[in-house]
Amino acid sequence: MILSRISPKHILGFQSCAPILRCEMVSFFCDILFDPKRFFSSVMPNVAVVEQLGALQLKENQAPTGDVPLAEKLPIGQPEGSAVKISTNMRPMTLKKNTPVFKYDIKIIAYFKRNDREVAREISSSHEKGPKKENDKSACSSIYRLACDQCPELGKGYFFYDSQALLYSLSDFKKEVIETTIAGKKIEGFPNFVKAEFKITKVAESFQTSSNEIGKAVNIRPARADVTLLESLNMMASGHALENPNVFTKNNCIHYLSSPDRSIAIGEVRGQGMQASSVGATKAVRVLQGRNPTPTAYLITELKTTLFHPNHAPLLNVFREIRGFATNLSATSGWAREQIQKYKGLCCYLDYGTSEGLENDRKMVKIHSFGETARNQKFEMSDGTVSSVLEYFKGTYGKTLKCPDLFTVVVMGARGGRLMNIPVEMLTFCDKQIVKTQQMEAKVQADLIKMSASKPQDRKKITNQVADSIGLGNGDGQFFTLSPPEIVEGRVLPKPVILGGGKKPCFWNQKPEGPSTDFSIQHFVDAKSLNNWEVAFHESEPLESSVHHLIGTMRQMGMKVNAPNFVFIKNNDLRTIFENAKQREVELIMFITRSNRDYHKEIKVLEHEFDIRTQDIRFETALKFERQQNTRRNLVNKINVKLGGINYEVESPTFTKDRIIIGLETSQNPTMGDGLTCVGFSANMMAKETQFCGGYMFTQRSNDIYGSVLKDIVRDVIKQTCTHSCRVKNKPQELFFFLSGITEGQYSLINERYSNLIKEGWFAAVSGGKPINFVPAITIVAVSKLHSTRLYLEGPTGTTNIPAGTVVDKIIVNPVLTEWYMAGAVARQGTVKTSKYTVVFNTSKKWTLSTLEAFTYALCFNHQIIYSPISHPVPLYMAGDMSERGSNILGFHRDNYRNEELDLARINAELSYANRKLFGTRFNA
């Protein structure tokens, strides 16, 4: 977006967060009205009475108010670990004191000529997506510039416009409304533009803020946070980036360099169809604890690398670059069926008629599908005659098609409308369209990951170079100045005690080439027996010798194992293998087949259907068993825990029999179909409090990720836990949750709705219809990696990766909530991405910040399969695996569940593990 025609004081920005209305209700009454359970339980210990106050309970679908306080900051406790120096990508923003900021609404109604009449559309509140959205924003910016020339009030001061409906100013216009009309001008992208009505109005509910009020942007009651100043800072931080003609902004917070900056030492990834990577940086402004008595604003910038489709490239030229293309392909060809999945929904310009020869002023359409060839596609003309696409373009536009025997592209107008068949050679790609992950080749995905996985010292340097090249954070000192990136003190937590069989301590790695958090054991703590099992090979590929090596390792680790029964897959028929195994009451089927046979998904689907444990091993991996002990060990680790065994014990005083720990994660595999989400969960619901297993449930996709299934998951987990007598006599005293995929805007949802659903799940599991006078303590922690914070270790050798167990819980954390960053594992390549943990809801009196950190870190060591910590606590990590398993199973069966109204009860009953014998075991190890 080029701003050369406007004074530097008119800076365009982008809105980064929606305004939140402030609420000044007295907190006492809010507690009663909006969280009656919590209020009455504090004055009436008998929960049975509280539960009977149905008239005061939040309705299940009632939106949270945000006026109920979140969990208070916990005391620090006794910090553990050794201090380390940590540098960040977070730069403190010093605001100019006593400077007011005024907020205004902008409304732009554009008029277009269509069929000899004028039609109006409000483009400042555009709900379009992709290039159409960018087109509307660009037009708003152009009209805003023209309005600035016509309105004297916009000629003085500093203004920050989000290219849509909001304007922030460092001066007061004095007028309530400013209006003007833009006419007789050319607006790029709007070929039939007639005029625009431009209107600025003061925002009624909160039209003024001040640089002195940055602390108001955070509040333990989210609805009372005033984010007006935070919004304006986000716009100001993007101002110079948007003046840069070499910068493209996406999703209001990511700025890409349109052409490479040769001074930045970063490569380029290319994919088929002229796809090429672009480097950029994400930008966010957050209000954090800081070093002062009052909170501080920080600008956070992080490196971003993304693959783009080509700009303004003829679609035919794009297709020519893809392997297997020919100019006589039909829509039913294998090439076309594969490529439509990658190009459906992308936008193109029409390149004929009144659009021909224009740049951005051509009509925009969206790819819907591929259709009949131009020669064969017939349609009825307005005069009743029948014509082909080939004849129509020749007769109407004088275009002789070069590829009449190539499929046509079925398109729809930019804003819907009828479908049309357009020749491929009459379409040109619109600008700046991102290639989605599922549309990339596996090699391209790997190359992008490899390019992003730069070493910490390189990533830190490149991030700063990109941010400078884009122009992020250059505020000219008119409202804020930036300090160098923050340097904070972190701590490296001590490793937990890990015991193998016979209570023998594990062996920690002492070699310099490996992390000190790697460990090994000699024997399993609880080694299981495997008596009746089978090994299945493809009929032409037996590899029985590999199994003997595996059995040797099983026995070495303490397992008692009989020789398996060898069976063979004939005619790719897996079902018969399972049917026979079911009749013989087989405990485990191990498949050893070549990777090109791709049996894995069907094996797991049949595992669910027949309720039999399986282990799928690649033939190529089994060939290595004789010489690679670690490969055999990892596989034996899986088999033992699938049978209910315990490989090693992680000791921590926070692991108690009366604390149920639950992790939840989601997956939205495209094969599931639109509108569905799979929620995976895992909990320590086995006999030992450190043993985790899980399952999954399906629900409709929505902003409320877990609400529709949370009660049922809690009920099932508690019921399963109570099947173990060693856990039942210690009635659970606490329910502890790790929730992934939660944004800060959903904290009120957790606080006001999820907490009540958890209680309802508890009562459904244990009450038996009878009144209960006890409810366990509940702690809910939101876990996120969807943040831009990067942490680097600064030491004598320079910038390196932070080690596993590094925590940062001061200065760069939330000023009103308990929050910390932690690296659960080492980075085997690239730069560590830490997880952010935030305590959103808490009724337990046992926790301090230090004990929570130690508890979370200890859980990262309890994976049981690999002898090193993982990046997330194990219940959350396993929940992610479960969500993927559920997504794959539903994707496999998707054709059986395509009713107009999806029956979620039926889907969950038939496709989850809740009613299977394997539920309550770690079948997904």
TORTORMI-723666 format. One record per residue (C-alpha): x, y negated, z. Coordinates in steps of 0.05 Angstrom, whole numbers, plus 5000, padded with zeros to 4 digits. Layout:
XYZ;...
# end
This chain:
500050005000;503549374976;502548725014;507048264974;501347794957;499747645030;503447275084;507447715133;502847495189;497247895157;499548585176;495449195158;495149775207;491250405218;486550595273;489451165314;484251295367;476851145375;474450625425;471750885491;466350495526;467950265596;463150445650;462750045715;458050495754;459550595827;463551235834;459351505891;453051515849;456951785790;459252375831;452052545849;448952425781;454252715736;457553265776;452353485827;455554175838;462053885860;458753355904;453853805939;458854365948;463153875987;457453746035;453854416031;458754996036;453355496018;454355555943;447955955936;444255325956;448154925905;446755415850;439255355864;439454605851;437754735779;434654055767;441253715781;445754185742;448853965677;445154255619;449354725577;449154295515;449453615550;455253195528;460353025583;460052315610;467452225622;465751875688;467452465732;474552425759;479652925731;484253305777;488452855820;496052855815;499053415856;504753305906;511553455877;513453965930;520554235933;523754155864;528254735842;533754785791;539854395767;539253685741;540653545667;540752925624;535252925571;534452435513;527752345479;524552065416;520251595459;521950855458;519250385512;515149795486;516049145525;509848725514;510047975511;506747735576;500047365579;498647475505;491247595488;488948075434;482047985402;478148545369;473448465310;468948905267;469748855192;464149045145;465349075070;459649225022;461949334951;457249254891;458249654827;454949644759;451650304743;446850404685;445349664677;443849564750;447849394813;448649914868;451649764936;456150194981;459250025048;466550215036;469149975104;465750575137;467651085084;466451805102;470252065042;476352515046;482852585008;484152124948;477051844951;478351615022;485051305003;481650964944;476550634990;481850425040;486050114985;480049734960;478549475030;485649235036;485148864969;478548544988;481448345056;487247995022;482547614977;478147425037;484347155072;485346675013;478146435018;477346375094;481245825130;480446195196;484646775168;490246315148;493246215218;495846715268;497547455266;492347955244;492548725243;487449065198;486349815196;484149815123;477250015144;472749715197;477249425252;481448795257;485748585316;488247865322;492947495368;488446885361;481046745373;477046565311;472146175357;466546365309;462146965324;461647135249;465946985188;462947155120;465047075048;463647384980;469047654933;466947614860;470147574792;476147974813;479148634792;479649154847;484249734830;480650404833;473750084825;472950014749;465649774753;466649294811;462048684811;462848364879;463848494953;460748205015;465948115070;463848005143;467847955208;464147995275;466747985346;466248665380;460948555433;462849065486;470248915491;472648375444;478648135483;484448455519;491348235540;498448485540;497948485617;492549025615;496449625588;495150005653;487650005638;488850485579;489251065628;484251255681;482851885721;475651765698;476551795622;470451375605;473250795644;479750765604;479950145560;484050335499;483049685461;490249475474;492850175457;489150165391;492149485373;499149725390;498350315343;496449845287;502149365302;507149935303;505050135233;504849435205;511549405168;510850125145;504649915107;508149325075;513249815047;511250004975;515250644982;510850895040;504451305038;500251385101;496152005116;491152135171;492451455202;498851655237;503552005188;507851575142;511351905082;516851625038;513951644967;520851694936;527151974970;531851535009;538751784987;541951555051;537852075090;541352755088;535353205080;533853685023;527653804981;523054404974;519554544908;513855014893;510255244830;505854744794;510654154804;509654164879;515153794918;516453624990;516452925019;519552705085;516252245134;514952115207;509052165253;507651565297;503951525363;503451015419;502151295488;501550985556;505951375604;508551335675;514950965656;520050685705;516050095731;510550075784;505449995728;504750455667;508950335604;507250385530;511850835488;512650905414;513851635394;516551815325;517652515300;520252805234;515053085186;516253475122;510253645077;509153945008;505253514958;501953654892;504753224835;502352504826;498752314762;500752964727;496453244670;493053874697;495154264636;502454094648;501654314721;498754984701;504255094649;509355084707;505955684742;508356384725;503656784681;499856204650;497556244578;492955804537;487956374524;486356564596;479156674617;476156474684;475757214703;483157344690;487557524749;491556874741;485256444744;482256814803;488656724842;489855994825;482655744837;483755904911;489655414910;486454864869;479154864891;477354214924;483053804894;481353154859;482952964787;481752364742;477952434677;482552284619;477652124563;472351624544;472250984585;477451284632;482651414579;489151024585;487550744653;491550854717;487450874782;481050614750;478951274720;472951664744;474852164799;472152874802;473353474847;475254174823;469654674840;471455294800;473655554732;468555684677;467755944606;472655734552;471355084515;469555484453;464455924489;461455454541;454655224513;449854694538;443654334513;444653624488;439753054502;436753134433;435153874446;440854154403;445854654433;453254484432;459654774459;464654384501;469354434442;464254124394;461953604445;468853314456;470253304381;463652964363;462952484422;470152284437;473852484374;478152964415;480753594381;482354064438;489154404434;486954984480;479755154460;480555874485;482755674555;477855684613;474555024629;474754694698;467954634732;467953964769;463153544809;463052794817;467152464871;460852404914;457253034893;452353084835;451653594779;457054074758;460553954691;465254384649;471453974631;477354214588;483754294628;487353814581;482353254597;484153224671;489952894709;491853004782;490152454831;495752194876;498352424943;494653084953;497753535006;498754274993;495354675048;499155225081;494555775055;495755504984;503355584988;507556174966;510856545023;517756344999;515755604997;512955655068;519455965091;523555435056;519554875089;520455195157;527855275145;528554545124;524654315185;528754755231;534754285234;539654295291;537953815348;543653325334;541553295260;534153245275;535152675323;539352285272;534752415213;528552235252;531551555269;533751445197;526751615169;523251175220;527850595202;527050705128;519450715135;519350105181;515950405242;515749995305;518449345277;513948845311;518148215299;517648055373;510847725364;507448195413;512548735433;519848915430;522649625428;528049895473;532750475455;529851185463;528551375535;533551805573;530752195632;532952695683;530453405674;531554045713;533354755691;529255225733;532555845763;530956505730;525956955765;527857615797;526658185747;526758915769;527059545728;525460255749;527460445819;527159705839;533959605806;535458885785;535858745711;542458595676;542957875653;546757725590;553957495603;556257445531;557556745503;553956905437;547257025471;542756615519;543656725593;536156855598;536657515558;536558135602;536158895599;533859475643;535660205646;528960525662;521560335662;518160155727;512060575709;513661045652;507661395622;506762085592;505062205519;502462905509;497562925451;499762465395;500662455320;505462155270;502462005201;506761955138;504761825067;504462515034;510662384991;514762025045;516162445107;521462195155;521062675214;528262575236;526761855256;521562095306;526662535342;531061925354;525061545381;523062105429;530162105456;529561375475;522661485506;525562025551;531661595567;526961045593;523361545637;517261745594;514962465590;513662615517;511363235480;513063345406;507863015361;503463335309;505563105239;499962925191;499962645120;495962105085;493062365020;490061924965;490961315011;485461605055;486561345126;479561485151;480562245150;486762165193;482561805246;476662275242;481062875254;484862525310;478362345344;476263075344;482963285374;482562725427;489162445405;492061905452;496161535399;497061555323;503761295298;503961105224;510661085188;509560825117;513060385066;511459635069;508959624997;503160075017;500259525062;496059975107;496759525168;490059155167;486059785153;489760155208;487759625260;480559615234;480060375242;483460335310;477659895332;472360335300;474960995327;477560715393;484361035386;491060715400;495560625340;502660415325;504460195255;511860235235;514960065170;518660635136;524460165124;524860025199;524560765218;530660885174;534660455223;532760845285;538961285284;543860705287;539860145320;538260265393;534959585403;529959725348;528060385382;527660035450;522859505426;518260025397;518460465459;516959845501;510559755460;508460475466;509260495541;505159875554;499760105505;499160725549;498360295611;505560315635;509859755664;516659655634;519459165685;516958735742;517557975746;517557775819;514457115841;510756915904;505456615859;503557295830;498257535878;492858065873;487357555888;489157075832;486257215763;490156875708;486656765641;489356485576;484956265516;487056125445;483456075378;484556285306;481156075242;483656555190;480856355121;478457075110;473356995166;469256515124;466855815138;464055615204;466956165249;472456155301;475556735338;477056605411;482457065438;483357165513;488157525558;488257625634;491658025688;485558475693;489259135699;491259525762;497559115774;496858355781;502658255732;499458695677;495958315622;491158545569;485658205530;480358165476;476757665432;469857385417;467057015356;463356355358;461255795312;466655285296;465554625332;469054095373;467154495434;472055055423;470655515482;463955285510;459455805478;463656405499;467156185563;461856445611;461757135578;469357185576;469957015650;464557515667;467858075627;474757925655;472357935727;468358565717;474258925686;478858695742;473958965794;474259665763;481059745797;480259905871;487059615887;484658945862;477458975888;479359005962;482958345950;476957945927;479557435876;480756775911;482756375850;481356345775;487156025738;486455825665;491355635610;487455335551;490755205484;488354755429;485454225476;486253495459;486352935510;479452725485;476653395509;479053335581;472153105603;469153715569;473654165611;472353775674;464853725670;462454315628;467754855627;468654845702;461154985710;461155535657;466955875694;462855865758;456856145721;461256705693;463756855763;456656915791;454457335732;460057825747;459657905822;452757685847;448658275822;442657805826;443857665900;445656995931;453156895943;456256415991;463256405960;466356145896;473856215882;478455615872;478955415798;485055115764;484854935690;491254735653;491154475582;497254705542;499354375478;504854395426;500853915382;504753315407;510552915379;515252925438;522253195427;527253315482;534753385472;540253595521;545853075527;552453355551;559953325542;559453645473;554053165449;546753295432;544554025437;538254425450;535354435519;535955125552;530055565571;527055355636;528154605626;522554185655;521353435651;515853175698;517552435708;517351775669;514852065602;508652395632;501452185644;501251665699;494751925732;494852675719;499553245737;503553365674;510153665653;514053895592;517454575594;521654975546;519655695560;524655995512;531055825476;531055615403;534256165362;534455665305;532654935296;530554485353;526454685414;519154465414;516954425486;509954555511;506154015548;502154245609;496653805640;492453995701;485453775682;481154105735;483354375803;479954575867;485754975896;489654695955;495555155945;499154845886;504654335882;507854105818;514154505833;510355155847;506255065784;512554985743;515855605774;509456005764;508855805691;516255955677;515856635710;509956815666;514256675604;518657265624;512957765630;512057955556;514358665571;516358805498;522458355489;527758245542;527757485540;522756935557;517556715507;515356005491;508656035527;506156375590;504457095572;496757045579;496656475529;501556815482;497457465483;490957085474;493856805409;495457515386;488357725404;485257165365;489257355303;487158085311;479857895316;480357435255;483457985213;478158495234;472358025218;475757835152;476058575134;468558665149;466357965125;461758225069;457558585121;455957935158;453657445105;446557315129;443956615120;443756575196;449856915226;447957375283;453757245331;450957715383;451158285332;458158085307;460958075377;457558725397;460159095336;466958785325;469758595393;473159095441;468558945500;464859605494;470960025475;475160475519;481260085496;478559455530;482559375593;488859655560;494259295522;492259595456;495058995417;502259045443;
# end
